[in-house]
Each structure stands twice: as structure tokens, then as C-alpha cells.
């Protein structure tokens, strides 16, 4: 039986049927799109409603930026002067075409914003992140510079576009282009296109501009400091090429016209009359460079900014004074052509305190060798690419032994020291303070480019190649640096391994009161032990190395010299010094404009450093560098390899105190030095016929020894007579009526260890006439004389035996005498590391017996601050020259670091 459903039932059945999934998805997306659109519209509406009002007065009046020093005092106003206002009719077509093709090709067609450019920018920002590409028209640039901050945000971009549309409704395209070209900064203290044409080309009528000149003016505003044609004509030529390509692309000129202009020499169109310098312009150059890099898109010369800097005007004034030829200047320059650049940086913060751009500075924003020297660094780079990484990654000690020998790195040419002489095994400290090339190159090769390069880059050094060459260790490759980079790099060694990129600008305040902090972040780029140990070695450079001319008495200071050789001729063409205290880091370069010209004087950087650091440190406290807990001082036996602790027989002159990373210090004791047997049978007799004293002795041991013979007259000091391999000597031309004390010490010819000294005395003159009586029995000498150290009470116990008539005993301890009745004495308060020579002479009835002596050296403590700081492998304490061999550069010329004698 068939059942018929009612119409209502059928409708209810349809309602219960499920809709297809794709319809649900489409519906959901549509709803999201509607709400998103409403949300975006609401947000954008809020952005527009809160946009600043257009202040029409700002469009006509240039708003200068104020520059403040570290104390908040103004020192310069940029943008208020040196401007010539023009109208649209003053602009030639070639300039209009160059500017619009470069900045805004559809300027005369869009309503203030360019939809096509916005679409391209959106795509780029999606692919590479927000802010990676802008779409600002000329109108938007005018609005941004006058009314907005440079912050990259959607809010400001929306407000910028809204205000650009409003500006276009109020002013014509011609008026807006006038505003743009009248306010923009062109570098060299030139504001506005008319002043720029006058400064660079000497032209007051813009209609006289050529195509290449128009292209230069169109390209300059992007980076006016970097593209300054007076200083960087090659970089300007690249920028002109870009502008010409854009003009061809947008149909403003033909390809033939572009090619003809491209072949024009940039220098040939520049005027010979450069703008005059003004106070602190070398420092302002760095400020402008930082503002261009960090406030992209902001014309700081017209935006009415308050720029707060780290400038210390007192230091800046002194630095500028030292770079003049003033009669009061204590620095004597060899000639007028010598160039110099100097940077002073705060060691702890990285703040640039002063910049000495050049000598006798006359041209405003001219060559600035403090920030743009771009010369080979020579040996100043050694702690940065060699010894710093070695300590950081391998925990080398300052004693670490390196073989200074003829050396050819794999696949490279030989590395040589300046005099082609080599000293064998030397410590890292000695190699650095004497600026030896071979140890530095060997160190870089051992550590490896893959570790040394990132280490140096973390200190702000930029290399010319991806992989370091062994010659990078001696500053002789295509890598160039500036004093600013070098002062920043060395500051990290003085700041416990914390590096801050040097900065001049602290913060910027915009007209609306908003503030942007531009100080870079600090970063710990090395361990505290690396910073301290490198610093300690660099202190040796000034105390007794190649930088003694820069040493400052009473001031804890570290530093490094550096020179490079002129290609194909003897002599240095670049001279450097970089040094620091806990307060300031200073780097200085000197050289000539002709890079192959030889310097007459290479010590000028050291003199400049010493004078500057002394002056700026005189009224402040300069603390010493603090040794961290990660570093230990250890006395080691000089020449031991691997390092070993000295034994109780190690001579004092063979002990040196060095630094080790805690946990890597040596624990084994050297067995190199053994106690030598002393001489025996020492006698001295006066030879009246020759008026001399004949001294003889015996030596029964098999050791290979020589004998040091010394004597003193009366109570005077011992004088060295000779060192001989014989068993006898003679003292000639002796004085009468006095007593001579002769001392003989055996010295090992293998390791310089010494025996206990033996001594005897002989009296000349005052002898009584002989009588018929039998002579008195001679007074025998003491026997069994010995000395032992009691560590518990830090004393030396001296004992002896005596078999003779009743006698007293004269005891001489290192020249200090006393007379005792007993056959023993105790020396209290014995000093660790000191050697004590004890001589005992019996005296009976006014007659003296033969003296006997012994010596004992008190064991040194583990940390002996009193030890000589000599380096192993070199018995000559004289200073060697800092003549490092900065090997061939691109021209395969020898690069020697030659330093005159200290």
C-alpha cells in the first residue's frame, strides 16, 4: 500500500538535507571578507582621523635641525643657511626629467599617490617583509619630511598617502615640485637644488646645467654624504649611470644621449672652489652619515629635528688643534702634505667623543680620514685576527710558544720578518709586542679563517674576501679599515669583551615631540679572559715593545703600532697607532694622498696618541683593567715548552710570570735545572812582584761549566771580574792596605743554572815584620756548612762544624754581617724566590781563618708578581724594531712594518 507524504512533510525533509561543503566554505570566506573589509575601513579611518594637520607655513619656511653635544648644548644648526630659493620657471626641462625619472616617473599624472607603485611595493613587502620597498611619490616625500616621522608602520604610510592627496588638492604639481627641490639636502652644506648647482658646478643659472650635471643633482639626495662627488667621484659615477638608465627607460632621453653623458668624467664638471669648513664639520659628517643610514627617507636638514650627539667639544677642540700647523702645536709634522685622521671613542659605551678628519681642514665636508681612510691596517690587525681568536677559541696563554722561523703558508708566498731574521721559539706576548710577522701568520693559519674572520667581524672589521689569507694577519691584503673602525674594535678589548658599534647620534627628537633612540645595542663578542689577556699583552707593546713613544707614565694604557710598506720601494706608506684606557679608545692614521709615497716619520701616530690621551685623562680617574676570575697569573720557567713551573734550582732570570685561562695553567715542575756542585779548594794569594792576586780553585764534577769570578774591595759591592773555563785567574793592579773578597760560582753551559758561590779573602799590606818565633798555627775553616729552608716558619737554618782553637764566627748574609759564638744561625722572614749566600769565617785572637760559604734559593710562590717579565728564547733585553713584514698586496709589493729604534 502506497503512502503519500504531505507537502509540509516534504518541506521538512528538504530542510534536514545537508548543504555541500564548498558552499559553506564560500559563505564563511565571504563573511570573513566583509568583516575584514569593515575592520580595515575602520582602522584606516582612525589613522586618517588622527593624521596631523597640514601646516602650510612649513611648506615655505625651511626648518633647520639643531645639533646638540653630549651635555645638551647646541653646537650647530644645519639647514637654516646656504640655501637659494627658486621657482618652477627656474627649472630646466633636463633637470625636471632627471628628477621625476629618478624619484617619481608618473609625478605629473597621479593624484598624489601612485597606485601602480603601491602594488609593486605591496608585493615586495609580502615577499621580503614590511618596509623592504617603498612607493612614495614626490608629494609623499614632501609630506613625510614636513609632517611625519620616519617610522615604518602601516599607520604612518596611510597618513602619508592621505596627506599627499590633500596636498595635491591645495597645490599644483609645479608648486609641489618647487617645494621638493627647494628643501632637499644635497650634501656639502648645500640646501636646495639652486645652491647645490652653485656649490658643485659654480652655476647660478639652472638652465646652464648639462645632462650629466642634472643627473648628478637627481641622484645626490638618496645619499648625499656617500655620493659627494668631491670625495667619492667613482661612487657618484655609478649613481649617475643609474639615473641615466631610468631617464632612458621612461623616455626622457635617448640611449645615445645617455651614452654620451655616461662618458663624462665626473671630476671635469666640478668647480675648483670648494665650500669653506666650519667648526666640527668633520664630526657632523659622521652624524649625517648615521642619520642617512638610520632615518631612511628623512631629510634631516629640513625636518626641524633636534639631534642629540655624543660630541665632547673639549676633546674635539684639542684634536682639531693637534691637526693644525699652529706654532703652539707640540706635534712636529715633516711637511704640509702629510694626511692624518683620528677618532676618540668612549671605551665602555662606544660613543664617538671626537673626530679629527684631516690636517689644516679648509674644505667643508671634505676628505675625512677618520671615517674614510680606507688604508691597509698593518700590524694593528694582529690582536684582532690572530691572537684574540687564539685565546678565545683555543685558550692560548700569553706564554704560548710559537716557532719564529722562515715560513711559507700552504699555497702562498713566504711570510718574512722585516729583517729576514728569526728567533726560534718565542711567546705570544713577545711576538705581539715586537710585532713579529711569522708568529702572527702562523697563528691565523692554525686558528683558521672560519673562526678568525667572524671574530674580527664581530668587532666591526669588514674584509675584502670571504676567506682570510695568511697575510690578513699582518694587514697586507686588499682589506682596508678606518681609524673609526679600529678605535671601535680595540675598545672591546678594554671593555671586558663587550663591543658597541661606535656612534655619534644618541637620539633624535621630531617636531611633534616624538623621540627615536639611535644608540646601537652592545654585545658580548668575546670572553672576559680574551679581552684581559690581549690587553695585558698590548700593555707590553707600550712598556718595552714597539710602542714606547706612546707610553704614558702613571696611566694604565694598552695599544698597537702598525705600518705598511710602499709598493716597489723601501719605506712605509701608512703608519698607525691604536690604543686605549678603560675610559677612551683612540686610533690614528697618517699617510699621503699618493698611496705609494714614503713617510719621512712613522712615529707621528704615537705622538698624537700620547698627547691626546694625556690631555683628556688629566682631570678624570682612569682605573686599571681588572683581571677577571677566569685568568690566573703563573710563574713559569722561561724556555719550557710546553710550559712548566720553575724548580727550586731555576735561576731567577729564567722565571717569567704569564697569564693563563683558569684551568689550563701548568702543573708539572721543570727538571731542566739541577743543583751544581760548587768549586772546592778556593785560594787567593797576593803576588807582590806583579802586584796581583792569584786565584785558583778545583772542580771535580763532570758537568760542562764555566766559572763566574767576582770580587769586592773592603766593604764595597761585588764586581764581576770575568767568566772563564779555566781554574785560575789573576786580579791585577790591586790596592794596598785593604782586604779583597773573591767569589767563584760554577755556571752550567747547558742551561745557565748556577752553583752556590764559594768565597775567600786576602789582605794586602800592613804585615808585621817576621820574628824568630814560630808562626801561629793557622786558623782552620769551618766544615760542613749547610743551609736548609723551613717552610713552616719561612726561615733558613744555617749550621756548621769547627775543629780549632776557641773562636768566634763572622757570618755574612748577602753582605750583612754579624758575629756569633754558636755554630748556627737562623735567618727569619726569608723572601720567596730570593737567593741567600751565607759566608762563615772563624776569628781567633784577632786572626781570621779561611772563609767558607753556601747558597740557598727560597722556593717561589705559585703566583710570583716579583718575577722578571722576560720572554723565552731571547737573552737580549734590548727593544727590537717594529718592522713587520706586511706581505705583498694586490701589486705583490712587500709590505714591511718598519719602526725606528726605540
DABELTA-V155176 format. One record per backbone hydrogen bond with DSSP energy under -1.0 kcal/mol. NH is the residue of the N-H (numbers start at 1). CO is the residue of the C=O. If there is no record, write none. Layout:
# DABELTA-V155176
nh = (NH & NH)
co = (CO & CO)
This chain:
# DABELTA-V155176
nh = (10 & 11 & 12 & 13 & 14 & 15 & 16 & 17 & 24 & 25 & 26 & 27 & 28 & 29 & 30 & 31 & 32 & 33 & 34 & 35 & 36 & 37 & 38 & 39 & 40 & 41 & 42 & 43 & 44 & 45 & 46 & 47 & 48 & 49 & 50 & 51 & 58 & 60 & 61 & 65 & 66 & 67 & 68 & 69 & 70 & 72 & 75 & 76 & 78 & 90 & 91 & 96 & 97 & 98 & 99 & 100 & 101 & 102 & 103 & 104 & 107 & 109 & 110 & 118 & 119 & 120 & 121 & 122 & 123 & 124 & 125 & 126 & 127 & 128 & 129 & 132 & 141 & 142 & 143 & 144 & 145 & 146 & 147 & 148 & 153 & 157 & 158 & 159 & 160 & 161 & 162 & 163 & 164 & 165 & 166 & 167 & 168 & 169 & 171 & 176 & 177 & 178 & 179 & 180 & 181 & 182 & 183 & 184 & 186 & 190 & 191 & 192 & 193 & 196 & 197 & 198 & 199 & 200 & 201 & 202 & 203 & 208 & 209 & 214 & 215 & 216 & 217 & 218 & 219 & 220 & 223 & 227 & 232 & 236 & 237 & 238 & 239 & 240 & 241 & 242 & 243 & 244 & 245 & 246 & 247 & 248 & 249 & 250 & 251 & 252 & 258 & 259 & 260 & 261 & 262 & 263 & 264 & 269 & 271 & 277 & 281 & 284 & 285 & 287 & 288 & 289 & 290 & 291 & 292 & 293 & 294 & 295 & 298 & 300 & 302 & 303 & 304 & 306 & 307 & 308 & 309 & 310 & 312 & 316 & 317 & 318 & 319 & 320 & 321 & 322 & 324 & 329 & 339 & 341 & 342 & 343 & 344 & 345 & 346 & 347 & 350 & 352 & 353 & 354 & 356 & 360 & 364 & 366 & 369 & 372 & 375 & 378 & 380 & 381 & 382 & 385 & 386 & 387 & 388 & 390 & 391 & 392 & 393 & 394 & 395 & 396 & 398 & 400 & 402 & 404 & 412 & 415 & 420 & 424 & 426 & 428 & 429 & 431 & 432 & 433 & 434 & 436 & 441 & 442 & 443 & 444 & 445 & 446 & 447 & 448 & 451 & 452 & 453 & 455 & 456 & 457 & 458 & 459 & 460 & 461 & 472 & 473 & 474 & 476 & 481 & 484 & 486 & 487 & 488 & 489 & 490 & 491 & 494 & 497 & 498 & 499 & 503 & 506 & 507 & 508 & 509 & 510 & 513 & 516 & 518 & 523 & 525 & 526 & 531 & 532 & 533 & 534 & 535 & 536 & 537 & 538 & 539 & 540 & 543 & 544 & 546 & 547 & 550 & 551 & 555 & 558 & 559 & 560 & 562 & 564 & 566 & 569 & 573 & 574 & 575 & 576 & 577 & 578 & 579 & 580 & 581 & 585 & 586 & 587 & 588 & 589 & 590 & 591 & 597 & 599 & 607 & 608 & 609 & 610 & 611 & 612 & 613 & 614 & 615 & 616 & 617 & 620 & 631 & 632 & 634 & 635 & 636 & 637 & 638 & 640 & 645 & 650 & 654 & 655 & 656 & 658 & 660 & 662 & 664 & 670 & 680 & 683 & 685 & 687 & 691 & 692 & 693 & 694 & 695 & 696 & 697 & 698 & 705 & 706 & 707 & 708 & 709 & 710 & 711 & 712 & 714 & 716 & 719 & 721 & 722 & 724 & 729 & 731 & 734 & 738 & 740 & 741 & 742 & 743 & 744 & 745 & 747 & 748 & 749 & 752 & 755 & 758 & 760 & 762 & 764 & 783 & 786 & 788 & 790 & 795 & 796 & 797 & 798 & 799 & 800 & 801 & 808 & 809 & 810 & 811 & 812 & 813 & 814 & 816 & 818 & 820 & 825 & 827 & 830 & 833 & 834 & 836 & 838 & 839 & 840 & 841 & 843 & 844 & 847 & 849 & 852 & 854 & 856 & 858 & 867 & 883 & 886 & 886 & 887 & 892 & 897 & 898)
co = (6 & 7 & 8 & 9 & 10 & 11 & 12 & 14 & 20 & 21 & 22 & 23 & 24 & 25 & 26 & 27 & 28 & 29 & 30 & 31 & 32 & 33 & 34 & 35 & 36 & 37 & 38 & 39 & 40 & 41 & 42 & 43 & 44 & 45 & 46 & 48 & 55 & 57 & 57 & 78 & 305 & 76 & 307 & 73 & 311 & 69 & 67 & 67 & 65 & 87 & 88 & 92 & 93 & 94 & 95 & 96 & 97 & 98 & 99 & 100 & 104 & 106 & 106 & 114 & 115 & 116 & 117 & 118 & 119 & 120 & 121 & 122 & 123 & 124 & 125 & 129 & 137 & 138 & 139 & 140 & 141 & 142 & 143 & 144 & 151 & 153 & 154 & 155 & 156 & 157 & 158 & 159 & 160 & 161 & 162 & 163 & 164 & 165 & 167 & 172 & 173 & 174 & 175 & 176 & 177 & 178 & 179 & 180 & 190 & 187 & 82 & 184 & 181 & 192 & 193 & 194 & 195 & 196 & 197 & 198 & 197 & 205 & 206 & 210 & 211 & 212 & 213 & 214 & 215 & 216 & 220 & 223 & 228 & 232 & 233 & 234 & 235 & 236 & 237 & 238 & 239 & 240 & 241 & 242 & 243 & 244 & 245 & 246 & 248 & 247 & 254 & 255 & 256 & 257 & 258 & 259 & 261 & 266 & 200 & 362 & 278 & 280 & 281 & 283 & 284 & 285 & 286 & 287 & 288 & 289 & 290 & 291 & 295 & 298 & 299 & 299 & 63 & 509 & 66 & 507 & 68 & 504 & 353 & 312 & 313 & 314 & 315 & 316 & 317 & 318 & 321 & 326 & 591 & 589 & 356 & 587 & 354 & 585 & 351 & 583 & 346 & 503 & 344 & 344 & 342 & 323 & 275 & 363 & 357 & 368 & 481 & 475 & 377 & 378 & 379 & 381 & 382 & 382 & 383 & 386 & 387 & 388 & 389 & 390 & 391 & 390 & 659 & 397 & 426 & 424 & 409 & 407 & 417 & 404 & 402 & 400 & 398 & 427 & 428 & 429 & 430 & 431 & 437 & 438 & 439 & 440 & 441 & 442 & 443 & 444 & 448 & 448 & 449 & 451 & 452 & 453 & 454 & 456 & 457 & 456 & 469 & 470 & 471 & 471 & 375 & 370 & 482 & 483 & 484 & 485 & 486 & 487 & 490 & 492 & 495 & 523 & 350 & 308 & 308 & 516 & 306 & 514 & 510 & 508 & 506 & 499 & 497 & 497 & 527 & 528 & 529 & 530 & 531 & 532 & 533 & 534 & 535 & 536 & 539 & 540 & 433 & 541 & 547 & 548 & 552 & 580 & 538 & 578 & 576 & 574 & 571 & 566 & 564 & 564 & 590 & 562 & 588 & 560 & 586 & 558 & 584 & 345 & 579 & 343 & 577 & 341 & 575 & 339 & 594 & 572 & 603 & 604 & 605 & 606 & 607 & 608 & 609 & 610 & 611 & 612 & 613 & 617 & 628 & 660 & 658 & 862 & 656 & 644 & 654 & 637 & 668 & 647 & 651 & 652 & 636 & 634 & 632 & 630 & 661 & 645 & 698 & 696 & 694 & 692 & 687 & 687 & 731 & 685 & 729 & 683 & 727 & 680 & 703 & 747 & 724 & 745 & 722 & 743 & 719 & 741 & 739 & 713 & 711 & 709 & 709 & 707 & 695 & 693 & 691 & 764 & 762 & 712 & 760 & 710 & 758 & 708 & 706 & 753 & 704 & 748 & 746 & 744 & 742 & 740 & 738 & 801 & 799 & 797 & 795 & 790 & 827 & 788 & 825 & 786 & 823 & 783 & 843 & 820 & 841 & 818 & 839 & 816 & 837 & 813 & 811 & 809 & 798 & 796 & 794 & 858 & 831 & 856 & 854 & 812 & 852 & 810 & 808 & 847 & 844 & 842 & 840 & 838 & 836 & 834 & 864 & 881 & 884 & 895 & 885 & 889 & 884 & 896)
